[in-house]
Amino acid sequence: MNKIKVMLVDDEPLALEILETYLEQLSDVEHVISCSNALEARDFLKSNEIDVIFTDIQMPQVSGLDFIKTLAIKPLVVFTTAYPNFAAEGFDLDAIDYLLKPISQERFFIKVKYQDIIYIEGLKDYVIIRLDAGRIITLQTMKSLEDKLPPEKFIRIHRSFILATDKILAINGNMVEIKEKNETKLIPIGKNYRDEVDKIISDNKL
């Protein structure tokens, strides 16, 4: 499996050093570059591909928020900051997480409770876990994550989607209706997974 390519952006050397130490412990991650400001990071992205950016928000010249807004193609983004009041704007930019400094190792290696999961979406070589409280990245394949989830609580309906069965509102044809952040979302049923969905329906588990 290809490693997840990560960029760190922060004007505080100690903050970069802490995150670099955490990343070194993840075998599926490649720490590609650490940048001390948004301009340096933007120049690097012009000729290099990155999967995930960890960026501070308050930086000289260009803030982390403005930096992400300028990117035509946005990698996954995790904002790191000492100021919680930027969280709403951060998630408006589709950030997958918002880490408050000082970032503990326990917070960086995020643990998720089964009951908090709405659905899981596979993207390239990593997966995104969708929660009511936001979205986080987990460094696993869909298959390895599926094997760890209790089958009575989760169902894979597509090669790119695993749903929590108690979050399903309805099944309409080849689409499953779920609720995410007070909005209804439709997720397709893959043809290779249709029989499993039908079996669960017939067993009255949905």
C-alpha positions as CSV (number, residue, x, y, z in Angstrom):
1,M,0.0,0.0,0.0
2,N,1.3,3.5,-0.8
3,K,2.2,5.6,2.1
4,I,0.1,8.7,3.0
5,K,2.2,11.8,2.1
6,V,2.0,14.4,4.8
7,M,3.0,18.1,4.9
8,L,3.4,20.1,8.1
9,V,3.0,23.9,8.1
10,D,3.7,25.9,11.3
11,D,5.9,28.9,12.2
12,E,6.7,27.4,15.6
13,P,9.7,25.0,15.4
14,L,8.7,23.2,18.5
15,A,5.2,22.5,17.2
16,L,6.7,21.1,14.0
17,E,9.1,18.9,16.1
18,I,6.3,17.5,18.1
19,L,4.2,16.5,15.1
20,E,7.2,15.1,13.3
21,T,7.8,12.9,16.3
22,Y,4.2,11.6,16.2
23,L,4.4,11.0,12.4
24,E,7.6,8.9,12.8
25,Q,5.5,6.4,14.8
26,L,3.1,5.8,11.9
27,S,4.4,3.1,9.4
28,D,1.8,4.0,6.8
29,V,2.8,7.7,6.7
30,E,5.6,9.5,4.8
31,H,6.5,12.9,6.3
32,V,7.4,14.7,3.1
33,I,8.1,18.2,4.2
34,S,7.8,20.7,7.1
35,C,7.3,24.3,6.1
36,S,7.6,27.4,8.4
37,N,5.0,29.4,6.5
38,A,2.1,29.2,4.0
39,L,4.1,30.7,1.1
40,E,6.8,28.1,1.3
41,A,4.1,25.4,1.5
42,R,2.2,26.7,-1.5
43,D,5.3,26.9,-3.6
44,F,6.1,23.2,-2.7
45,L,2.6,22.1,-3.7
46,K,2.9,23.6,-7.2
47,S,5.2,20.7,-8.2
48,N,4.5,18.0,-5.5
49,E,1.5,16.0,-4.5
50,I,0.5,15.7,-0.8
51,D,-2.3,13.7,0.7
52,V,-2.7,15.4,4.0
53,I,-1.7,18.9,5.3
54,F,-1.4,19.7,9.0
55,T,-1.4,23.4,9.2
56,D,-1.3,26.0,11.9
57,I,-3.9,28.8,11.5
58,Q,-2.2,31.9,12.9
59,M,1.0,32.5,11.0
60,P,2.7,35.6,9.7
61,Q,2.0,36.8,6.1
62,V,-0.7,34.3,5.3
63,S,-2.9,32.5,7.8
64,G,-3.5,28.7,7.6
65,L,-7.2,29.4,6.7
66,D,-6.3,31.7,3.8
67,F,-3.6,29.3,2.6
68,I,-6.1,26.5,2.3
69,K,-8.6,28.8,0.5
70,T,-6.1,29.5,-2.2
71,L,-5.5,25.9,-3.1
72,A,-7.2,24.8,-6.4
73,I,-6.8,21.1,-5.5
74,K,-7.1,20.6,-1.7
75,P,-5.5,17.6,0.0
76,L,-7.1,16.5,3.3
77,V,-6.6,19.2,5.9
78,V,-6.1,19.1,9.7
79,F,-5.9,22.5,11.4
80,T,-3.6,22.8,14.4
81,T,-4.0,25.8,16.6
82,A,-4.1,27.2,20.1
83,Y,-7.4,29.0,19.4
84,P,-10.7,27.0,19.5
85,N,-12.7,30.0,18.0
86,F,-11.5,29.1,14.5
87,A,-13.0,25.6,14.6
88,A,-16.2,26.5,12.7
89,E,-14.4,28.2,9.9
90,G,-11.9,25.4,9.7
91,F,-14.7,22.8,9.3
92,D,-16.4,25.0,6.7
93,L,-13.2,24.4,4.6
94,D,-13.9,20.6,4.9
95,A,-11.1,20.0,7.5
96,I,-11.1,16.4,8.6
97,D,-10.0,17.4,12.1
98,Y,-9.1,20.4,14.3
99,L,-6.3,19.8,16.9
100,L,-5.9,22.2,19.8
101,K,-2.3,23.0,20.9
102,P,-0.6,21.6,22.9
103,I,-1.4,18.5,20.9
104,S,-1.1,15.4,23.1
105,Q,0.0,12.1,21.6
106,E,-3.3,10.6,22.7
107,R,-5.3,13.2,20.8
108,F,-3.1,12.8,17.7
109,F,-3.7,9.1,17.6
110,I,-7.5,9.5,17.6
111,K,-9.7,6.8,19.1
112,V,-13.3,6.5,17.9
113,K,-16.2,4.9,19.7
114,Y,-18.4,2.7,17.5
115,Q,-21.6,4.5,18.5
116,D,-20.1,7.8,17.2
117,I,-19.6,6.6,13.7
118,I,-22.1,7.5,11.0
119,Y,-20.3,6.0,8.0
120,I,-16.8,5.3,6.7
121,E,-15.7,6.4,3.3
122,G,-12.7,5.0,1.4
123,L,-10.4,7.4,-0.4
124,K,-7.3,6.2,-2.2
125,D,-5.1,4.5,0.3
126,Y,-6.8,5.8,3.5
127,V,-10.3,6.1,4.9
128,I,-12.3,8.9,6.4
129,I,-14.5,8.2,9.4
130,R,-17.6,10.5,9.4
131,L,-18.8,11.5,12.8
132,D,-21.5,13.9,14.1
133,A,-18.6,15.9,15.6
134,G,-16.6,16.0,12.4
135,R,-14.4,13.8,10.2
136,I,-11.1,12.1,10.9
137,I,-8.5,10.2,9.0
138,T,-7.5,6.7,9.9
139,L,-4.5,5.0,8.5
140,Q,-6.1,1.7,7.4
141,T,-7.5,0.1,4.4
142,M,-11.2,-0.4,4.1
143,K,-10.8,-4.2,4.3
144,S,-8.7,-4.1,7.5
145,L,-11.1,-1.6,9.1
146,E,-14.1,-3.7,8.1
147,D,-12.6,-6.8,9.7
148,K,-12.3,-4.9,13.0
149,L,-15.9,-3.5,13.1
150,P,-18.7,-5.6,14.7
151,P,-20.7,-7.0,11.9
152,E,-24.0,-6.6,13.8
153,K,-23.4,-2.8,13.9
154,F,-21.9,-2.1,10.5
155,I,-22.6,-3.1,6.9
156,R,-20.5,-2.5,3.8
157,I,-22.8,-1.5,1.0
158,H,-20.2,-0.3,-1.6
159,R,-16.4,-0.7,-2.1
160,S,-16.1,2.8,-0.8
161,F,-18.7,2.9,2.0
162,I,-19.3,1.2,5.3
163,L,-22.4,2.3,7.2
164,A,-23.5,2.1,10.8
165,T,-26.8,0.2,10.6
166,D,-28.4,2.2,13.4
167,K,-27.8,5.5,11.4
168,I,-29.7,4.2,8.3
169,L,-33.0,6.0,7.8
170,A,-34.3,4.2,4.7
171,I,-33.3,2.1,1.7
172,N,-34.7,3.4,-1.6
173,G,-33.9,1.3,-4.7
174,N,-30.1,1.4,-5.0
175,M,-29.6,4.1,-2.5
176,V,-29.3,4.2,1.3
177,E,-30.5,7.3,3.1
178,I,-28.7,8.4,6.2
179,K,-28.6,11.5,8.4
180,E,-25.4,13.5,8.7
181,K,-25.3,16.8,10.6
182,N,-29.0,17.3,10.4
183,E,-29.0,16.7,6.6
184,T,-30.1,13.7,4.6
185,K,-27.4,12.0,2.5
186,L,-27.8,9.3,-0.1
187,I,-25.1,6.7,-0.5
188,P,-25.1,4.2,-3.4
189,I,-25.4,0.4,-3.0
190,G,-22.7,-1.3,-5.1
191,K,-24.0,-4.2,-7.2
192,N,-21.6,-6.6,-5.6
193,Y,-23.0,-5.8,-2.1
194,R,-26.7,-5.8,-3.0
195,D,-27.3,-9.4,-1.8
196,E,-25.9,-8.6,1.6
197,V,-28.1,-5.6,1.9
198,D,-31.1,-7.6,0.9
199,K,-30.2,-10.3,3.4
200,I,-30.1,-7.9,6.3
201,I,-33.4,-6.4,5.2
202,S,-35.0,-9.8,5.1
203,D,-33.6,-10.7,8.5
204,N,-35.3,-7.5,9.8
205,K,-31.9,-6.1,11.0
206,L,-32.6,-2.8,9.3
